[in-house]
Amino acid sequence: MEKLILYNKLKVVPENAKKQIGAGRLKGMTDINPMWRIKALTEEFGVCGIGWKYVITEKRLEKGCKDQISAFVDIDLFVKINDKWSEAIPGTGGASFVTEESKGLYQSDECFKMALTDAISVACKALGMGADVYFEKDRTKWNQTPNQPETPKKLKPEITPEKFSKAVLFLKGGKTMQELESFYQIDDDMKRKLILALENPA
């Protein structure tokens, strides 16, 4: 359990640091206030630059579909435990730079700032930070509902010789073959017999 001490301290996110996402592709999921991560890092390791720090290793823009462009930031996060710096904890974050909206293209002047915030959150995941929220949000092989066996479809009955005349009367009454198929299984051979019975009434 000693190996999980830090993880267990950082996994719980206070309610006032959580926000329900109300729109877009992430609707219904939970967003974590980025300042809570900064506070949690500072409480656990000390002041930024002394007890924890990050180094930006790369910033880049990449073209996406149509005229859209995304910004990405790569960082290495370091934390100090017992006066010893950790190895680099990598994190990559992304945000939109140019987005196609209903009124045209929108260009963000905060894309790298948002990508950096995202990169810090990704690196912090490796420490267990916010794990309770991510466990709830992500579907993994550990928490998804097991596949339920498919309920076999109830087969529709076939048109027996006893029911054939009723089926013909059904069609003569102005109903369609599609409507008849909602009640019975009808193969091509039976369709031909029904059509012949309609065209050549006894």
Residue, then its C-alpha position, 0 to 999 in steps of 0.5 A: m500500500e505504500k506505493l499507493i500513498l501519493y496516488n490515493k492522496l491525489k485521486v479525489v477531486p473536491e466537488n468545488a473543483k469539478k464542473q459538468i460539461g453541458a454541451g459539445r462532444l464531451k457533454g455529460m462528462t466532468d471537467i476539472n478546474p486546472m488551478w486545483r491541480i496547481k494547488a494539489l501539486t503545491e500542497e504535496f511537493g512545494v512551490c512551483g520551481i522548487g518542489w515541482k516544475y515542468v519544462i516545455t519540450e516542444k510546441r507545434l501547430e498541425k493542420g487538421c481537416k479542411d482549414q482547421i489547425s490544432a496547437f500541441v504542447d509537449i512537457d516534462l513534469f518533475v516532482k521532488i520527493n525527499d529532496k530528490w527530483s523525479e525522472a521526467i513525467p511526459g505529457t502532451g496537450g492540445a487545443s484548437f488554433v483555427t476552428e471552423e464555426s457556423k459563421g466562418l473560421y475562428q482563430s484563438d490567441e490562447c491555444f498554446k496556453m490551453a494546450l499547456t494546461d492540458a499537457i500538465s493535466v495529462a502528466c499529472k494523471a501518471l501521479g494519480m491526480g483526479a483518478d476518481v474522475y477519470f475512472e468514472k469518465d473512461r470506459t475501460k475493460w475493467n469498468q465497462t458493462p460485460n457484453q450481454p448475450e443477445t436475446p434471440k429474435k422471435l421468428k415470425p410464423e410461416i404461411t401454412p396451407e391453412k393460412f394461405s387463403k387468409a393471406v390472399l384475402f388480406l392482400k385482396g383487401g388492399k394491404t401490401m406484401q410488406e404489411l403481410e411480411s410484418f406478420y409472417q415469414i415470406d420467402d420468394d417462392m411464397k410470394r410467387k404463389l400469393i401473386l399467382a393466387l391474386e392474378n388467377p382467382a379460383 
